[in-house]
């Protein structure tokens, strides 16, 4: 019996130890669950913060996209207006010349003197050229100029002019013009050979 009591005591101690170990394990697992829960709550906060930031960025992108779309539409509208009304400045500069031409035609019926008509035409021509210069248009100079393919178009070659006239503009058949340093019509010239 003593052995049985010993065995019973040993079994009870073993059970107590197991219960202690199990209770410690339970406490450890509860501690682990609490720490995991706290970690999850900490993880949720950064996730929620990231989600909020993503939403803010999406909103900003939408605003910027809308703003850019409005800018694009506005610039297209302005370009269309410029194309339609771009010649307004040129037309405004030419209108006084047209008025002078109308007055000259009315007065031309009253006079028979060709000198007066010529003088009136010259005045109108000079006024018209000043209006064009105000718009940035100027003549391409051809007198005593070297032939330049960027400015001139050779329509004739004149042989036997001598070495000093070789490669030079001999005669201008049609005046060329530049608009703000861009050639809008090449001067048609005869070139010495």
C-alpha positions in Angstrom: 0.0 0.0 0.0 2.7 2.3 0.7 3.8 1.9 -2.8 0.3 2.6 -4.1 0.2 5.8 -2.0 3.5 6.7 -3.3 2.4 6.1 -6.8 -0.8 8.1 -6.2 1.2 11.0 -4.8 3.5 10.9 -7.7 0.6 10.9 -10.1 -1.0 13.8 -8.3 2.3 15.8 -8.4 2.6 15.0 -12.1 -0.9 16.1 -12.7 -0.3 19.3 -10.7 2.9 19.9 -12.7 1.0 19.3 -16.0 -1.8 21.6 -14.9 0.8 24.2 -14.0 2.5 23.8 -17.4 -0.9 23.9 -19.1 -1.9 27.0 -17.2 1.4 28.7 -18.1 0.9 27.6 -21.7 -2.6 29.1 -21.6 -1.3 32.3 -20.1 1.4 32.4 -22.8 -1.1 31.7 -25.5 -3.4 34.4 -24.1 -0.4 36.8 -23.9 0.5 35.9 -27.5 -3.1 36.5 -28.6 -3.2 39.8 -26.8 0.1 40.8 -28.4 -1.1 39.6 -31.8 -4.3 41.6 -31.3 -2.3 44.7 -30.3 -0.1 44.1 -33.3 -3.1 43.7 -35.6 -4.6 46.9 -34.2 -1.2 48.6 -34.8 -1.2 47.1 -38.3 -4.7 48.3 -39.0 -3.8 51.9 -38.1 -1.0 52.1 -40.8 -3.2 50.3 -43.3 -6.1 52.7 -42.6 -3.6 55.6 -42.8 -2.3 54.2 -46.1 -5.9 53.8 -47.4 -6.7 57.4 -46.5 -3.6 58.6 -48.2 -4.5 56.6 -51.3 -7.9 58.2 -51.3 -6.4 61.6 -51.0 -4.0 61.0 -53.8 -6.9 59.7 -56.0 -8.8 62.8 -55.3 -5.8 65.0 -56.2 -5.3 63.1 -59.4 -9.0 63.6 -60.3 -8.7 67.3 -59.6 -5.4 67.6 -61.6 -6.9 65.7 -64.5 -10.0 67.9 -64.6 -7.8 71.0 -64.3 -5.6 69.8 -67.2 -8.7 68.9 -69.3 -10.1 72.4 -68.7 -6.7 74.0 -69.6 -6.5 71.9 -72.9 -10.1 72.9 -73.8 -9.3 76.6 -73.1 -6.1 76.6 -75.2 -7.9 74.9 -78.1 -10.6 77.5 -77.9 -8.0 80.3 -77.9 -6.2 78.8 -80.8 -9.4 78.6 -82.8 -10.1 82.2 -82.0 -6.6 83.2 -83.1 -7.0 81.3 -86.4 -10.4 83.0 -87.1 -9.4 86.4 -86.0 -5.6 86.3 -86.6 -5.8 88.5 -89.7 -7.6 91.2 -87.8 -4.4 93.2 -87.3 -3.5 93.0 -90.9 -7.0 93.9 -92.1 -7.0 96.9 -89.7 -3.7 98.1 -91.1 -4.9 97.8 -94.7 -8.3 99.5 -94.3 -6.9 103.0 -94.5 -5.2 102.1 -97.7 -8.5 100.9 -99.2 -10.1 104.2 -98.1 -7.3 106.1 -100.0 -7.8 103.9 -103.1 -11.6 104.6 -103.1 -10.9 108.4 -102.8 -8.4 108.2 -105.6 -10.8 106.4 -107.9 -13.5 109.0 -107.2 -11.1 111.9 -107.8 -9.6 110.1 -110.9 -13.0 110.5 -112.7 -12.8 114.3 -112.1 -9.3 114.9 -113.6 -7.6 114.0 -116.8 -4.1 114.8 -115.7 -2.0 111.5 -115.6 0.6 113.1 -113.3 -1.9 113.8 -110.6 -3.2 110.2 -110.8 0.4 108.8 -110.7 1.3 111.0 -107.7 -1.9 109.7 -105.9 -1.0 106.1 -106.7 2.5 106.6 -105.4 1.3 108.0 -102.2 -1.1 105.1 -101.7 1.7 102.6 -102.5 4.0 104.2 -99.9 1.2 104.2 -97.3 0.5 100.5 -98.1 4.2 99.6 -97.8 4.4 101.4 -94.4 1.3 99.4 -93.2 3.0 96.1 -94.3 6.3 97.1 -92.6 4.3 97.7 -89.4 3.1 94.1 -89.7 6.6 92.8 -90.1 6.7 92.4 -93.9 9.7 93.7 -95.8 11.1 93.4 -99.3 14.0 91.1 -100.1 16.7 93.3 -101.4 18.1 92.2 -104.8 20.0 95.3 -106.1 23.7 94.4 -106.3 23.1 91.3 -104.2 24.8 88.0 -104.4 22.5 85.2 -105.5 21.2 83.4 -102.3 19.0 80.3 -102.8 17.4 81.0 -99.4 16.1 84.4 -100.6 16.1 84.2 -104.4 14.7 82.0 -107.1 16.7 82.0 -110.4 14.4 82.1 -113.4 17.1 83.1 -115.9 20.8 82.8 -116.3 22.5 85.7 -118.2 25.8 84.6 -119.9 28.7 87.0 -120.9 28.2 89.5 -118.1 31.9 89.3 -117.0 33.5 87.8 -113.9 32.4 90.6 -111.6 28.7 89.8 -112.3 29.1 86.1 -112.0 26.8 84.8 -109.2 25.2 88.2 -108.8 21.6 89.2 -109.3 21.3 91.1 -112.6 17.6 91.8 -112.6 14.6 91.3 -110.4 11.5 90.0 -112.2 9.3 89.7 -109.2 9.9 91.2 -105.7 10.2 88.8 -102.8 9.0 89.4 -99.3 9.8 88.3 -95.8 7.5 88.2 -92.8 9.4 88.5 -89.5 12.6 87.1 -91.2 10.7 84.2 -92.8 10.6 84.2 -96.5 7.0 84.2 -97.7 7.8 84.6 -101.4 11.2 84.2 -103.0 12.4 87.0 -105.3 12.4 85.8 -108.9 15.7 87.0 -110.4 18.0 86.8 -113.4 21.5 85.7 -112.4 24.9 86.5 -114.1 26.8 83.5 -115.4 
